[in-house]
Amino acid sequence: KTSRNIQVDGFQKGDMRIMIAQIQTMVGYNLTKATRVVFGEFSWTPADNDQAADRAHRIGQKDTVVVDYLALAKTLDETVLDTLLNKKRVINKVITRGEK
């Protein structure tokens, strides 16, 4: 087993309460024991962030999952988060126009 597999297994079994990971390293892992996802950094692609949060929203999840995005005011992180939210709004408009 890889170190990441051991960490995920430990988290899922309840051996550890907090897991810190990068978005890209968690692709393919499900964390259904998570009840909170906190982003300290963001991908420039809204779908990458959504997919990372969705790792906790999988079959087997029994609890509500809260997703938080941390960004300090007047920093680059705030600009990135605002850009992501705008991109997501545009994407949603494009998608919903096609559903008439």
SVG drawing of the C-alpha trace seen along z (x, -y; Angstrom):
<svg xmlns="http://www.w3.org/2000/svg" viewBox="-37 -44 41 46">
<polyline fill="none" stroke="black" stroke-width="0.4" points="0.0,0.0 1.1,-3.5 1.4,-6.1 -1.7,-7.9 -3.7,-4.6 -2.7,-4.1 -3.8,-7.6 -7.1,-7.3 -7.8,-3.9 -6.9,-5.3 -9.2,-8.3 -12.1,-6.1 -11.7,-3.8 -11.7,-6.7 -8.1,-6.3 -7.5,-10.0 -9.9,-12.9 -8.1,-15.3 -6.7,-14.6 -4.7,-17.2 -4.2,-16.6 -3.7,-18.4 -6.6,-18.3 -4.6,-16.5 -3.4,-13.7 -7.0,-12.8 -8.3,-12.0 -9.8,-8.5 -10.2,-8.4 -13.5,-8.6 -13.7,-10.1 -17.2,-9.3 -16.2,-9.7 -15.6,-13.4 -18.2,-15.9 -16.2,-19.0 -14.0,-19.9 -11.8,-23.0 -10.0,-24.5 -7.0,-26.5 -6.0,-26.7 -8.0,-26.5 -7.6,-25.1 -8.2,-27.6 -10.7,-25.1 -14.1,-25.1 -14.7,-21.4 -11.5,-20.4 -12.6,-22.0 -16.1,-20.5 -14.7,-17.1 -12.4,-17.4 -15.4,-18.4 -17.4,-15.6 -14.9,-13.0 -16.9,-13.4 -20.3,-13.2 -20.2,-9.6 -22.4,-6.5 -22.0,-5.6 -22.0,-9.2 -24.5,-9.3 -23.9,-12.9 -24.2,-16.4 -20.9,-17.6 -19.9,-21.3 -17.5,-22.8 -15.5,-25.9 -13.3,-28.0 -10.6,-30.1 -9.6,-33.3 -8.2,-36.4 -9.7,-39.7 -7.6,-41.8 -5.3,-38.9 -4.6,-36.9 -6.7,-34.1 -9.7,-36.4 -9.2,-37.3 -8.9,-33.6 -12.0,-32.7 -14.0,-35.5 -12.8,-34.5 -13.8,-30.8 -17.3,-31.9 -17.7,-34.0 -16.5,-31.1 -18.9,-28.8 -21.8,-31.2 -21.0,-31.5 -20.6,-27.7 -24.0,-27.2 -25.7,-29.7 -24.3,-28.0 -25.4,-24.5 -28.9,-25.6 -29.6,-27.4 -29.1,-24.1 -31.8,-22.4 -34.9,-24.1"/>
</svg>
